[in-house]
Amino acid sequence: MRGLNTLRALVLAGALTVVSLIPSGPAQAETFFNVNWRGVAVKGYDPVAYFTEGRPVRGLAMYELDWEGARWRFANPGNMEKFRESPEKFAPRYGGYCAYGVAVGGLYDIKPEAWSVVDGRLYLNKNLEIRETWRQDIDGYIRNADANWPGLRRGK
C-alpha cells in the first residue's frame, strides 16, 4: 500500500508540473484560429478568393504565409499580397470557426463551401444546412456571436 501511495504522489506531482508549463494570461496569443493538424487555416482555402472570385478556392502551399499563429494559403501571389496588406479584412470572423456555432455558444469546425460575406466580412459555417439556418437571421446570429466570442476565445 505504501508503494501505491508513493506512486500516486509521483503521478500527481508530474501532472502538476505539466499543468504549470501550460501558458496562461498575457503570454498567450491574443487571437486564435481554427487550423488543421498542420496549422493551416480555412482548411487550406484562400480567404481572399471568397471576396475576389465569390467562391471557395483551394490555396497552394507555394503561396503561404504565417499570421497570428496560423498558416494561410492562397491561390496566387496577388491574393497573398492582398492578405499581407490587410489580413483583418480577409480573415474569417470568429477565428474561422462556424459562425452559427459561435452564436449558439460553441466552437465547431467548418466546411469551406459553407460561407457568406456579410458587410465585407467572411463568415464560415459547419455545413451547407447550418448555413441555411444562419441565413434565416444573420444579424441576430452575428449579435449573439459577437457577445459569445470573447468568452469562447478565453475558454479555448
N, C-alpha and C positions, 0 to 999 in steps of 0.2 A: 504494500500500500504506500510505503514511504517513497519508493521509486516512481510510482504513478503520480504522486503529488509533485515530485521534483520535475517530472516530465511536463505536467500541466503548467507549472510555473515557468519553465523554459519556453513553452509554446506561447503562453500569454505574453511574456517579455518580448519574444520575437514579433508577435502581432503588434504590440505597442510600438516597437521600433519601426516596423514597416509603415504604420499609420503616421508616425511622426515625420516620415520622409515625404508624405504627400503635400504638395504646396497648397497654401491657402492664403486668403487675404490679397493684398495688393500685388503679390508676386505672380498671381495667376493672370492670364491674358484677359483683357477687357471684353473681348468678343470670342465667340466660338462658332464653328460651322459644322454642319452635318457632312462628314467626309467618309470615304470608303477606307478600307484597310491600308491603302497606300497614302492616305492623307489628301486625296483628291476630292474637291467639292463638286457638287451638282452631278455626281456620278460620271464625271469626265466630260460633261456637255459644256459648250461655250455659252457663258451667261450673256455675252454681248449679242449673240445671234438672235436671242429672243426679241431684241429690240430692232436690230438691223434687217433680219430676214423674216421676222414674225413667225418663227418656228424653232423647235429644238434642233441643234446641230451638234454632232459629236466634235469635241475638241481633239487635238492631236498632241501627243507627248512632246513633239518638237517645238510647239508653241505653248509653253508652260511657264508660269511664274508663281512665286510664293507671295501671299498677302494674308496678314492676320492669322498666321498659323495654319493656313490651308494652301493646297496647291490648286491652281486654277488653269484649266486648259482652254485653248482657243482654236478655232477652225483656220485662222490665218493670222499673219503678223499684224495686220491692221486692227483686228479686234483686240489682240493682246495689247497693243499700244493704247487703244481707247480705254481699256480697263485700267491700265497702268496710270493713265492720266486722271481717271475719275472712278476709282473702284466702288465707292459708296453708291454711285449712280446705277451700276450694273449688278452688283452683288444681290442675291435674293434676300428678301426680308426674313427675319426670324432665323438667321443662321442657315437658311436653306432647308429648314425642317418644314413639314407640312403646315401651311398657314392655318388651315382649318383645325388641325390638331392643336396648335398653339392657342387658338381661340377657345377651344374646349378644355384646355389645361394640360396638354400632353405634348411630348416630343415624338414625332413619327417620321419615318423615312419617306422618301418621295419617289415619284415616277417622273422623269424629266418631261414626258409628254403631257403631263397634267399641270398646266401652268396658266397664268394670267398676268398681264401687265395692267396695273391699275394706277392711274395718276403718275405714270412714269416710273413705277416700282415693280419689280418682279416678285411674284408670289408663286410658290410651288405647292403642289398637293400630293397626297399619298397615292392617289389613282384617279382615273377619269370619273368614277362615280362620286368620289368625295369632291372633286372639282365642281360637279354639277350642284351638289349641296352648297358648297362655298358660294357659287354664283347666285343662289337664291337670296342672300343677304350679305353681299360683300362688305358694305360699310359697317354693318353691325359686327360681323366677324373680325374685321380689322380693329374696331374699337376694343373688342374683347381680347384679341391677340396682343394689341399694344399694352393693355393692362396686365396680361398674364406673362408677357415675355421677360420682364426683369426678374421675376421670381423663378421662372423656369431656367433662366441663364445661371442664376446663383445656385440652383439645385443640381445643375449638370456636373 
